[in-house]
Amino acid sequence: MKRTFLLIAVLSISCAGPRAFTRGTYEDPKTIALLDDRFNENDVQLIAKTMVNSLVESVPVQNADAPAVMVGKMRNRTTEHIDLNALSDKIRTSLIQSGKFRFVDSKNRKDIAREYEYQRSGYVDPSQANHQGSQTAADFVLTGTLTSNIQEVGKDKLVYYKATFQLTHLTSAEIAWTDEKEIRKAYKKRSIGI
């Protein structure tokens, strides 16, 4: 009797716990899949595509020969933890691949400065050493903000995101370009057992 009870208890606990995903397949990353009501990779792709197309066709780009851009602050003003570096990386990669932009690496300046010091230390052939004063200056800084609004009534839920990006000229501090992408997703709560 005790063994039967123990066996039933063990089976109940093992069946009630979270199940591990044990088998999977590769999927096309461009396939839209809304598994939950959070910001996801499809949202990143939609925002990046809109911003890249708008920026490539913008007047500052049409009037300039591959301006040098620096990625500035990306602000997450939502209630979710969202990695905006992934979004800015996707935008930067597409803009570089367009051939219409050059980007300066502001995130790795400390590493670059240390490498200059190392190359001047005597360990590197002086004729091959890079030196300070030859970096490309940024013409523009690209910044962005992501906001959200959630409305929930009964079984209905609307999730709204707005991504706003801008390109600011470093000399004049004028905003040379700005655009926004809005995403609105509707969800319905399922009844238990369905």
Backbone hydrogen bonds, N-H to C=O, Kabsch-Sander energy under -0.5 kcal/mol:
donor,donor_aa,acceptor,acceptor_aa,energy
5,F,1,M,-2.4
6,L,2,K,-2.6
7,L,3,R,-2.6
8,I,4,T,-2.5
9,A,5,F,-2.5
10,V,6,L,-2.4
11,L,7,L,-2.4
12,S,8,I,-2.5
13,I,9,A,-2.3
14,S,10,V,-2.5
15,C,11,L,-2.0
16,A,12,S,-1.7
17,G,13,I,-1.4
22,T,20,A,-0.7
31,T,28,D,-2.1
33,A,31,T,-0.6
35,L,33,A,-0.9
43,D,40,N,-0.6
44,V,40,N,-1.7
45,Q,41,E,-2.2
46,L,42,N,-2.5
47,I,43,D,-2.4
48,A,44,V,-2.8
49,K,45,Q,-2.5
50,T,46,L,-1.9
51,M,47,I,-2.5
52,V,48,A,-2.8
53,N,49,K,-2.3
54,S,50,T,-2.3
55,L,51,M,-2.7
56,V,52,V,-2.7
57,E,53,N,-1.5
58,S,55,L,-1.0
62,Q,58,S,-2.0
63,N,59,V,-2.2
64,A,61,V,-0.9
66,A,64,A,-1.0
69,V,102,R,-3.0
70,M,140,F,-2.2
71,V,104,V,-0.5
72,G,70,M,-0.6
72,G,142,L,-3.3
75,R,73,K,-0.5
75,R,144,G,-3.0
77,R,75,R,-0.8
77,R,146,L,-3.2
82,I,80,E,-0.9
84,L,82,I,-1.3
86,A,83,D,-0.7
87,L,83,D,-0.8
88,S,84,L,-2.7
89,D,85,N,-2.6
90,K,86,A,-1.8
91,I,87,L,-2.1
92,R,88,S,-2.8
93,T,89,D,-2.6
94,S,90,K,-2.0
95,L,91,I,-2.4
96,I,92,R,-2.5
97,Q,93,T,-2.3
98,S,94,S,-1.2
99,G,96,I,-1.5
100,K,95,L,-0.7
101,F,95,L,-0.7
102,R,67,P,-2.4
104,V,69,V,-2.4
106,S,104,V,-1.3
109,R,106,S,-0.9
112,I,108,N,-2.3
113,A,109,R,-2.7
114,R,110,K,-2.2
115,E,111,D,-2.0
116,Y,112,I,-2.2
117,E,113,A,-2.0
118,Y,114,R,-2.4
119,Q,115,E,-2.7
120,R,116,Y,-1.5
121,S,117,E,-0.5
121,S,118,Y,-1.3
123,Y,118,Y,-0.6
128,Q,125,D,-2.2
129,A,125,D,-1.0
134,S,131,H,-0.8
139,D,68,A,-2.9
140,F,68,A,-2.0
141,V,168,T,-2.1
142,L,70,M,-2.9
143,T,141,V,-0.5
143,T,166,Q,-2.3
144,G,73,K,-1.7
145,T,164,T,-2.5
146,L,75,R,-2.7
147,T,162,K,-2.4
148,S,77,R,-0.6
149,N,160,Y,-2.2
151,Q,158,L,-2.6
153,V,156,D,-2.4
156,D,153,V,-2.4
157,K,187,Y,-2.3
158,L,151,Q,-3.0
159,V,185,K,-2.8
160,Y,149,N,-2.7
161,Y,183,I,-3.0
162,K,147,T,-2.2
163,A,181,K,-2.7
164,T,145,T,-2.7
164,T,162,K,-0.5
165,F,179,D,-2.5
166,Q,143,T,-2.4
167,L,177,W,-2.8
168,T,141,V,-2.6
168,T,166,Q,-0.5
169,H,174,E,-3.1
170,L,139,D,-2.5
173,A,169,H,-2.2
176,A,167,L,-2.6
176,A,174,E,-0.8
177,W,167,L,-1.3
179,D,165,F,-1.9
181,K,163,A,-2.4
183,I,161,Y,-2.6
185,K,159,V,-2.9
187,Y,157,K,-2.8
189,K,155,K,-2.5
194,I,191,S,-1.7
